[in-house]
């Protein structure tokens, strides 16, 4: 599936960096969709993501210097990071995610080499499908592979690369993200979703059998940037909420998702700030929804799963308040189409995509009607992706 794309990227690589194609290596890492469990990964909750076949691939070639020479097929220019002065790369216009991963790997003892890198991405930027995690993971497996690591496909290595990607976001890009996006990009498995406990990193694969239905991602084309959104504000709010619940319950739980729905019903009313109380309610009940959703999906009860998706969307919209006019419009238009079992926004919010479970026979009508009505409401021309579930980060 990659041969034509690899040849095209290799031609551009040689045009940009010279030489020939003989010593170019290729690596890939996917974007992800989270089926259920939004904004709880950083609260120690359960999430249920799946890797997509939308991905970033990178062509790389080792050099004899200590420079990362980075380019992308959809960007002009060359971006350079010096491995011996890696902190300076925080100021790069593009490439700081890659440089942050390089630093994390060096901190783990990797003796990295300079290289030429050309990235080719088919994940729409700002879509909420985690193009940033894909960039981090493809960089990690590529740099580790060039450094001589022959075990990059082992789960324990991939999990460590996911943690390195998260560290790059925290320490280089000032985004206080959870682990879900990087974990899904690292550990994805074709035709499976991943039930992940974000506090322990325990996980299991769950077959994703949709039968007569398909996943359709509806991209609002309203772009978001995590660092410029209210993401960090929400993180601060739930940290306050955890302290409040610990105070009122007399317990000392490490994560907000360690509290149950019963706990919230008992102590939630004591949280005086109504905003903090709403944030806490979303986190705790969303974690409970994930626990309920997985066996429902395992049993093939897609209708009940669709209802859980809609309940999750109401929670993220009204309690966590990270949707916005465009996501709300897309969700509302999707519900008008017969054959839609359920929908919810996916990703950080304030733009990006709505995930929909749609009967295969209704897919064309869904794309046409929802697209037309959404554009009439917002003035934005949406995109739709009928999704396939693919593998995680690897050499190709």
For each residue, the residues with C-beta under 8 A, 3 or more apart:
1:
2: 5 6 26 28 57 396
3: 6 7
4: 7 8
5: 2 8 9 57 120
6: 2 3 9 10 26 57 59 396
7: 3 4 10 11
8: 4 5 11 12 120
9: 5 6 12 13 26 57 59 73 118 120
10: 6 7 13 14 21 24 59
11: 7 8 14 15
12: 8 9 15 16 73 118
13: 9 10 16 17 21 24 59 61 116 118
14: 10 11 17 18 19 20 21
15: 11 12
16: 12 13 71 78 116 118
17: 13 14 61 69 116 118
18: 14
19: 14 23 61
20: 14 23
21: 10 13 14 24
22:
23: 19 20 61 62
24: 10 13 21 59 60 61
25: 59 60 61 142 145 146 395
26: 2 6 9 57 58 59 60 395 396
27: 57 58 60 138 141 142 145 393 394 395 396
28: 2 55 56 57 58 138 393 394 395 396
29: 55 56 133 134 135 136 137 138 141 185 186 392 393 394
30: 51 52 53 54 55 123 134 184 185 188 390 391 392 393
31: 51 52 54 55 56 123 127 129 130 131 133 134 185
32: 49 50 51 52 129 130 133 180 181 184 185 188
33: 49 50 52 129 215 217 346 353 355 387
34: 37 38 47 48 49 180 184 346 347
35: 48 49 50 193 293 297 309 346 355
36: 47 48 286 289 290 293 308 309 312 344
37: 34 40 41 45 46 47 48 49 180 286 287 289 290
38: 34 286 312 316 320 344 345 346 347 349
39: 42 43 234 282 283 286 316 320 322 348 349
40: 37 43 44 45 46 47 198 256 257 283 286 287 290
41: 37 45 47 178 179 180 196 198
42: 39 176 177 178 179 198 235 238
43: 39 40 178 198 238 242 255 256 257 283 287
44: 40 197 198 199 254 255 256 257 258
45: 37 40 41 198 199 255 256 257 283 286 287 290
46: 37 40 195 196 197 198 257 287 290 291
47: 34 36 37 40 41 180 195 196 198 290
48: 34 35 36 37 193 194 195 196 206 290 293 294
49: 32 33 34 35 37 180 181 183 184 193 194 196
50: 32 33 35 184 188 192 193 194 208 389
51: 30 31 32 184 185 187 188 189 389 390 391 392
52: 30 31 32 33 55 123 129 188 387 388 389 390
53: 30 387 388 389 390
54: 30 31 122 123 124 129 385 387
55: 28 29 30 31 52 121 122 123 134 138 390
56: 28 29 31 119 120 121 122 123 131 134 135 138
57: 2 5 6 9 26 27 28 119 120 121 138 396
58: 26 27 28 117 118 119 120 138 139 142
59: 6 9 10 13 24 25 26 117 118 120
60: 24 25 26 27 115 116 117 118 142 146
61: 13 17 19 23 24 25 115 116
62: 23 113 114 115 146
63: 67 69 113 114 115 116
64: 114
65: 114
66: 82 83 84 113 114
67: 63 80 81 82 83 114
68: 80 81 82 83 89 95 98 99 102 114 115 117
69: 17 63 78 79 80 114 115 116 117
70: 78 79 80 81 94 95 98 117 119
71: 16 75 77 78 79 117 118 119
72: 75 94 118 119 120 121
73: 9 12 118 119 120 121
74: 120 121
75: 71 72 94
76:
77: 71
78: 16 69 70 71
79: 69 70 71 92 93 94 95
80: 67 68 69 70 95
81: 67 68 70 86 88 89 92 95 98 99 102
82: 66 67 68 85 86 88 89
83: 66 67 68 86 102 106 112 114
84: 66
85: 82 88 89
86: 81 82 83 89 99 102 103 106
87: 90 103
88: 81 82 85 91
89: 68 81 82 85 86 92 95 96 99 100 172
90: 87 96 99 100 172
91: 88 96
92: 79 81 89 95 96 99
93: 79
94: 70 72 75 79
95: 68 70 79 80 81 89 92 98 99
96: 89 90 91 92 99 100 172 173
97: 100 101 132 135 136 139 168 169 172 173
98: 68 70 81 95 101 102 117 135 136 139
99: 68 81 86 89 90 92 95 96 102 103 168 172
100: 89 90 96 97 103 104 136 167 168 169 171 172 173
101: 97 98 104 105 136 139 140 143 164 165 168
102: 68 81 83 86 98 99 105 106 112 139 143
103: 86 87 99 100 106 107 168 171 172
104: 100 101 107 108 140 164 165 167 168 171
105: 101 102 108 110 112 140 143 144 147 164
106: 83 86 102 103 109 110 111 112
107: 103 104
108: 104 105 160 164
109: 106
110: 105 106 143 144 147 149
111: 106 147
112: 83 102 105 106 143 146 147
113: 62 63 66 146 147
114: 62 63 64 65 66 67 68 69 83
115: 60 61 62 63 68 69 142 143 146
116: 13 16 17 60 61 63 69
117: 58 59 60 68 69 70 71 98 139 142
118: 9 12 13 16 17 58 59 60 71 72 73
119: 56 57 58 70 71 72 73 135 138
120: 5 8 9 56 57 58 59 72 73 74
121: 55 56 57 72 73 74 125 131 134 135
122: 54 55 56
123: 30 31 52 54 55 56 127 129 130 131 134
124: 54 127 129 131 219 383
125: 121 131 223
126: 131 222 223 224 225 351 352
127: 31 123 124 131 217 219 223 347 352 353
128: 224 345 346 347 348 349 351 352 353
129: 31 32 33 52 54 123 124 217 346 347 352 353
130: 31 32 123 133 134 181 184 185 347
131: 31 56 121 123 124 125 126 127 134 135
132: 97 135 136 169 173 175 181 226
133: 29 31 32 130 136 137 165 181 182 184 185
134: 29 30 31 55 56 121 123 130 131 137 138 185
135: 29 56 97 98 119 121 131 132 138 139
136: 29 97 98 100 101 132 133 139 140 164 165 168 169 182 185
137: 29 133 134 140 141 161 162 165 182 185 186 392 393
138: 27 28 29 55 56 57 58 119 134 135 141 142 393
139: 58 97 98 101 102 117 135 136 142 143
140: 101 104 105 136 137 143 144 161 164 165 393
141: 27 29 137 138 144 145 152 158 161 393 394 395
142: 25 27 58 60 115 117 138 139 145 146
143: 101 102 105 110 112 115 139 140 146 147
144: 105 110 140 141 147 149 152 157 161
145: 25 27 141 142 148 149 152 395
146: 25 60 62 112 113 115 142 143
147: 105 110 111 112 113 143 144
148: 145
149: 110 144 145 152 157
150:
151: 154 157
152: 141 144 145 149 157 158 161 393 394 395
153: 157 158 394 395
154: 151 157 158
155: 158 159 187
156: 159 160
157: 144 149 151 152 153 154 160 161
158: 141 152 153 154 155 161 162 186 187 392 393
159: 155 156 162 163 183 186 187 201
160: 108 156 157 163 164
161: 137 140 141 144 152 157 158 164 165 182 186 393
162: 137 158 159 165 166 179 182 183 185 186 187
163: 159 160 166 167 179 182
164: 101 104 105 108 136 140 160 161 167 168
165: 101 104 133 136 137 140 161 162 168 169 182 185 186
166: 162 163 169 170 177 178 179 182
167: 100 104 163 164 170 171
168: 97 99 100 101 103 104 136 164 165 171 172 173
169: 97 100 132 136 165 166 172 173 175 176 177
170: 166 167 173 174 175 176 177
171: 100 103 104 167 168
172: 89 90 96 97 99 100 103 168 169
173: 96 97 100 132 168 169 170 227
174: 170 227
175: 132 169 170 226 227 231 232
176: 42 169 170 231 232 235
177: 42 166 169 170 181 226 231
178: 41 42 43 166 181 198
179: 41 42 162 163 166 182 183 196 198 201
180: 32 34 37 41 47 49 183 184 196 198
181: 32 49 130 132 133 177 178 184 185
182: 133 136 137 161 162 163 165 166 179 185 186
183: 49 159 162 179 180 186 187 194 196 201 203
184: 30 32 34 49 50 51 130 133 180 181 187 188 194 196 392
185: 29 30 31 32 51 130 133 134 136 137 162 165 181 182 188 392 393
186: 29 137 158 159 161 162 165 182 183 392 393
187: 51 155 158 159 162 183 184 194 203 392
188: 30 32 50 51 52 184 185 192 194 389 390 391 392 393
189: 51 192 194 205 391 392
190: 389 390 391
191: 207 208 389
192: 50 188 189 205 206 207 208 389
193: 35 48 49 50 205 206 208 297 389
194: 48 49 50 183 184 187 188 189 203 204 205 206
195: 46 47 48 203 204 205 206 290 294
196: 41 46 47 48 49 179 180 183 184 201 202 203
197: 44 46 200 201 202 203
198: 40 41 42 43 44 45 46 47 178 179 180 201 257
199: 44 45 254 255 257 258
200: 197
201: 159 179 183 196 197 198
202: 196 197
203: 183 187 194 195 196 197
204: 194 195
205: 189 192 193 194 195
206: 48 192 193 194 195 294 297 298
207: 191 192 298
208: 50 191 192 193 297 389
209: 300
210: 213 214 215 302 357
211: 300 302
212: 359 360 361
213: 210 302 341 357 358 359 360
214: 210 357 358 360 363 386 387
215: 33 210 355 356 357 358 386 387
216: 355 356 358 363 366 367 384 385 386 387
217: 33 127 129 346 353 354 355 356 384 385 387
218: 330 334 353 354 356 370 374 382 383 384
219: 124 127 352 353 382 383 384 385
220: 326 327 329 330 351 352 353 354 374 378 380 382
221: 326 380 381 382 383
222: 126 324 326 327 350 351 352 378 380
223: 125 126 127 351
224: 126 128 228 229 347 348 349 350 351 352
225: 126 228 229
226: 132 175 177 229 231 348
227: 173 174 175 231 232
228: 224 225
229: 224 225 226 322 348 349 350
230: 233 234 322 350
231: 175 176 177 226 227 234 235 348
232: 175 176 227 235 236
233: 230 236 237
234: 39 230 231 237 238 279 320 322
235: 42 176 231 232 238 239
236: 232 233 239 240
237: 233 234 240 241 275 276 279
238: 42 43 234 235 241 242 256 279 280 283
239: 235 236 242 243
240: 236 237 243 244 273 276
241: 237 238 244 245 256 271 276 277 279 280 283
242: 43 238 239 245 246 253 255 256 280
243: 239 240 246 247
244: 240 241 247 248 270 271 276 280
245: 241 242 248 249 251 253 256 259 263 264 267 268 271 280
246: 242 243 249 250 251 252 253
247: 243 244 250
248: 244 245 267 270 271
249: 245 246 253 259 263 266 267
250: 246 247
251: 245 246
252: 246
253: 242 245 246 249 256 258 259
254: 44 199 258
255: 43 44 45 199 242 258
256: 40 43 44 45 238 241 242 245 253 259 280 283 284
257: 40 43 44 45 46 198 199 283 284 287
258: 44 199 253 254 255
259: 245 249 253 256 263 264 284
260: 263 264 284 288
261: 264 265 284 285 288
262: 265 266
263: 245 249 259 260 266 267 284
264: 245 259 260 261 267 268 280 281 284 285
265: 261 262 268
266: 249 262 263
267: 245 248 249 263 264 270 271
268: 245 264 265 271 277 280 281
269: 277
270: 244 248 267
271: 241 244 245 248 267 268 276 277 280
272:
273: 240 276 277
274: 277 278
275: 237 278 279
276: 237 240 241 244 271 273 279 280
277: 241 268 269 271 273 274 280 281
278: 274 275 281 282 318 319 320 321
279: 234 237 238 241 275 276 282 283 319 320
280: 238 241 242 244 245 256 264 268 271 276 277 283 284
281: 264 268 277 278 284 285 315 319
282: 39 278 279 285 286 315 316 319 320
283: 39 40 43 45 238 241 256 257 279 280 286 287 320
284: 256 257 259 260 261 263 264 280 281 287 288
285: 261 264 281 282 288 289 315
286: 36 37 38 39 40 45 282 283 289 290 312 315 316
287: 37 40 43 45 46 257 283 284 290 291
288: 260 261 284 285 291 292
289: 36 37 285 286 292 293 308 311 312 315
290: 36 37 40 45 46 47 48 195 286 287 293 294
291: 46 287 288 294
292: 288 289 295 296 308
293: 35 36 48 289 290 296 297 305 308
294: 48 195 206 290 291 297 298
295: 292 298 299
296: 292 293 299 301 304 305 308
297: 35 193 206 208 293 294 300 301 302 305
298: 206 207 294 295
299: 295 296
300: 209 211 297
301: 296 297 304 305
302: 210 211 213 297 305 306 341 357
303: 306 307 341
304: 296 301 307 308
305: 293 296 297 301 302 308 309 341 342 357
306: 302 303 309 310 340 341 342 343 357
307: 303 304 310 311 342
308: 36 289 292 293 296 304 305 311 312 342
309: 35 36 305 306 312 313 341 342 343 344 355 357
310: 306 307 313 314 335 342 343 344
311: 289 307 308 314 315
312: 36 38 286 289 308 309 315 316 344
313: 309 310 316 317 323 331 343 344 345
314: 310 311 317 318
315: 281 282 285 286 289 311 312 318 319 320
316: 38 39 282 286 312 313 319 320 322 323 344 345 349
317: 313 314 320 321 323 327 328 331 345
318: 278 314 315 321
319: 278 279 281 282 315 316
320: 38 39 234 278 279 282 283 315 316 317 349
321: 278 317 318
322: 39 229 230 234 316 348 349 350
323: 313 316 317 327 328 331 345 349 350
324: 222 327 328 349 350 351
325: 328 329 378
326: 220 221 222 329 330 351 378 380
327: 220 222 317 323 324 330 331 345 349 350 351 352 354
328: 317 323 324 325 331 332
329: 220 325 326 332 333 374 377 378
330: 218 220 326 327 333 334 354 370 374 382
331: 313 317 323 327 328 334 335 343 344 345 354
332: 328 329 335 336
333: 329 330 336 337 369 370 373 374 377
334: 218 330 331 337 340 343 354 356 366 370
335: 310 331 332 340 343
336: 332 333 369 370 373
337: 333 334 340 358 362 365 366 369 370
338: 362
339: 358 359 361 362 365 366
340: 306 334 335 337 343 356 357 358 359 362 366
341: 213 302 303 305 306 309 357 358 359
342: 305 306 307 308 309 310 356 357
343: 306 309 310 313 331 334 335 340 354 355 356 357
344: 36 38 309 310 312 313 316 331 354 355
345: 38 128 313 316 317 323 327 331 349 352 353 354 355
346: 33 34 35 38 128 129 217 352 353 354 355
347: 34 38 127 128 129 130 224 352 353
348: 39 128 224 226 229 231 322 352
349: 38 39 128 224 229 316 320 322 323 324 327 345 352
350: 222 224 229 230 322 323 324 327
351: 126 128 220 222 223 224 324 326 327
352: 126 127 128 129 219 220 222 224 327 345 346 347 348 349
353: 33 127 128 129 217 218 219 220 345 346 347
354: 217 218 220 327 330 331 334 343 344 345 346
355: 33 35 215 216 217 309 343 344 345 346
356: 215 216 217 218 334 340 342 343 366
357: 210 213 214 215 302 305 306 309 340 341 342 343
358: 213 214 215 216 337 339 340 341 362 363 366
359: 212 213 339 340 341 362 363
360: 212 213 214 363
361: 212 339
362: 337 338 339 340 358 359 365 366
363: 214 216 358 359 360 366 367 386
364: 367 368
365: 337 339 362 368 369
366: 216 334 337 339 340 356 358 362 363 369 370 384
367: 216 363 364 370 371 384
368: 364 365 371 372
369: 333 336 337 365 366 372 373
370: 218 330 333 334 336 337 366 367 373 374 382 384
371: 367 368 374 375 381 382 384
372: 368 369 375 376
373: 333 336 369 370 376 377
374: 218 220 329 330 333 370 371 377 378 380 382
375: 371 372 378 379 380 381 382
376: 372 373
377: 329 333 373 374
378: 220 222 325 326 329 374 375
379: 375
380: 220 221 222 326 374 375
381: 221 371 375
382: 218 219 220 221 330 370 371 374 375
383: 124 218 219 221
384: 216 217 218 219 366 367 370 371
385: 54 216 217 219
386: 214 215 216 363
387: 33 52 53 54 214 215 216 217
388: 52 53
389: 50 51 52 53 188 190 191 192 193 208
390: 30 51 52 53 55 188 190
391: 30 51 188 189 190 394
392: 29 30 51 137 158 184 185 186 187 188 189
393: 27 28 29 30 137 138 140 141 152 158 161 185 186 188
394: 27 28 29 141 152 153 391
395: 25 26 27 28 141 145 152 153
396: 2 6 26 27 28 57
